[in-house]
Amino acid sequence: MDNLRLILILIGLVVLALIVLLHKPEGETKRNHARWRGARREPTLGDIDGGADGNSDDDGDAIDGENASLWPAASGDDAGGTADGHLAGERSGVVHEQPDKIVYLYICRRGDKRISGSELLDAAIKAGLNFGEMNIFHRRQEGAKKPVFSMANLTAPGHFDASQWNVFDTPGVTLFLTLPAPVSALDAWDAMLATAERISKLLEADVLDDAKCLLTRQRIAQIREEMREYDRQSGKLAGTPDP
């Protein structure tokens, strides 16, 4: 039990550290895997159907078993990774702005079924994600320094080794967006949801919410309302990118 708790804390710290480092004002890393050089142009947010439905009409069922211990803490207010984030900022010499809110989705297969690296790579390419900074995947908005959302490995340390696609596997991935985003919160959420559903279909996997339950239409509606409220409070309308 102590080992499982340690794994959970470690994964949470890794994801939060990735989020903090992604706030640095630098361009996406050039050290991409060769396969990405020939990939098609990344679609813009306007190419994505933001009205995708959830995986189920019923209340979500919690995912039990070994994989349940791997999920990071999902609350944007969780202070578990704060110290780690401050250390990352001090090392880089840059004061990083803490996100207002973090929104998570998870993709995994039921039981002990794992996702191979080659399967994940193919799905990510088809879903329009780019492999880059921090050795994780990103959805980029043209002209924006910060990604709209990102996708990380659930296995510590959270990144992917671009030279190991054919030999590694993972219990799942986490998609996460930090607010404020380079577009409205609602647009960012709709884009992340559509991408998660696309990848889950390609991998024959499930999309889980921040409580590690199957994502439902009801939960989608709740999150969309939360995003609308955030946009109202921040004065940003859907369809309006950052200047």
N, C-alpha and C positions, 0 to 999 in steps of 0.2 A: 504493500500500500504506500509506503514511504517512497519507493522507487517511482511509482506512478505519479505521485504528487510532485516529485522532483522533475519528471518529464514534462508535466503540464506547466509548471512554473518556467522551465527552460524554454519551451516552445513559445510561451507568452512573451518572454523577454526578447527572444529572437525576432518575432514579428514586430513588436513595438520598436526595437532597435532599427529594423529595416524601414519602418515608417518614418522615424526621426531622420535617418540618413537621407531618405528620399526628399526631404525638404531642402536639402542644400542646393544653392543656385548654380548647378553645373549641368552641362548637357549630358545626354545619355551616352554611356560608354561605347567606344568604338570596337571593343573587343568582343564581337559577336561570333557565334559559331558560323562556319562557312555556309551552312545550309540556309541561313537567314539572308544571305546576300542576294539570293535569287527569289526570295519570297515576294509575293504580290504586294502592291501598295496597301498600307493599313487603311481600312475604311474609317470614315469620319463618323461622328455621333449621328449625323443625319442619315447614315446608311443603315442604322440599326432600328429594328422594330421595338420600341420601348414598351409596347403594350402586351408583351408575352405573358401568358398565364403561368401559374405555378405548377408544381408537380402533382398536387393533390387538392381535392375540394374538402377533404376532411381535416380534422386537427392532426398536427404532425405527431409522429411517434418518435420518442427519443431513441437514438442509436446506442445500442448496448455493445458490450464486448471489448476486445483489446483496443480497437481504434478509438473508443470513446476517451481514453486517457490521453490522447495525443492532441486534443483540441486546445488552442490557446484561449486565455480569458478574452471574452468578446466585448466587454464594456469599454467604451472609449474613455470612461472616467477612472478606469482601473489604474492604480498608482504603482502596480508591481514593476513596470518597466521604466519608471521615471528616472531612477538613479542611473540605469544603463544608458538611457537616452542622453542625460546630461554629460556623462563621460564621453559619449561619442561626439557631442558638440565641442567639448573641451579639446579633444584630440585634434579635431579638424580646425580649431581656432575660429569657428563660426558659431554665433548664438542662434540656435534653431527655435523656430516658433512651434509651440506645442499645438497639435490639432484640436479643434473644438469638439470633434466627434469622429469616431471610427466605426465604419459599418462593415460587417463581415458576412460572407457566404462561404460555405464549404462544399466540396465535391468529393465523394468517396463511394466505393462499392460496398455492398452489404457483406456481412460475414468477414471472412479473412481474405477476400479477394483483393489483390493489389493491382495497381496501375503501372504498367511498364513505361520506361522512359520514352521508347519509340512511339507508343500509343499517345502519350501525353503531348509529345512534340507535334505529332500530326494534328491532334485536336486543337492545340494552341494556334498553330499556323492557320488552320481552317477558320478558327474563330477570330482571326485578325489581330492576335496579340504579337507584340514585339519582344524579343529577348534582349536584355540590355543591362542597364545600371543595376548594381547589387547582384547580378547574375540571377535575376528573376524576370518574370514577364510583366509587360506594361501595356496599357491602352493609352495612347498619346492623343492629345488634341493639337492640331497644327498651330505652331507659334507659341505654345505653352511650355514652360520649363518643367512644371510639375505634372506627373501622370494623372490621368483621370481616375484610374484605379490600377491595381497591380495584382499579380498572382504569385504566391510563394509556395514552397514545398512544406508539407506538414512534418517532414522528418528534419530534425535539427541537423545543421544550423539554419535551415530554411531556404537556402539557395539551391540552384541546380548547377551541376558540372557539365558544361557544354560538350566535353569530350567523352561523356559516359552515357549518352542517351540509349545506347543499345545494351547496356549491361546493368542499369539500375532500375529499381522499382520503388513505389511509394504507396502508403496507405491512402493518400489523398492530397488535395491542395486546398489552399484558402485564398479566396479573392477578397480584397479589402480596399476600401476607399477612405480617404481622410478628408474631412471638411475643415476649412473651405477647400473646394476643388477648383480647377481651372474653368469649369462650367457650373451651371446651377446644380444644387444637390439633387434635385429631381432628375435632371438629365443624366448625371453621373450614376445614380442608382439604376435608372432604366437601362443604361448601357451595360452596367455590370451584371444586372439580372439577365439580360438577353444573352450575354456572353457565357454566363454560368450555365444557362439552360442549353445553349448550343454545345458546349463542351460536354455536359452531362449526357446528352443524347449520343454524341459521337463515342463516348466511353462506356455507354450503357451503365451509367452511375446515377447516384442520387444527389440532388441539391439540398443542402441542409441550411437552416437559419442560424442565427447567432446563439440559439439555445441548443444546437446540435439536434434539432428535430427536423423531420421532413418539411420542406418549405411548402406552405399552403397559400391559396389565393387570399385567405383572410390575413395571413401574416404579411403578404406582399402589400395589401391595401394599407395595413397599419404602417409599414415602413414608408410607403409613398406619402402618407399623410405627415409623418415625421419630417420627411424631406421637404414637403411643401411648407411646413411650419418654419423649418430652418431658413428656407429661402425668403419667407415673409419677414422674418426677424432680421435677416442680413440685407434685405432690400434687393435681392437678386431674383430675376424672373427666369423661368425655364426658357431655354433657347438662347440665353444671353451669356456668351463666354466672357472671361476676364479680359480687360483691355490689355 
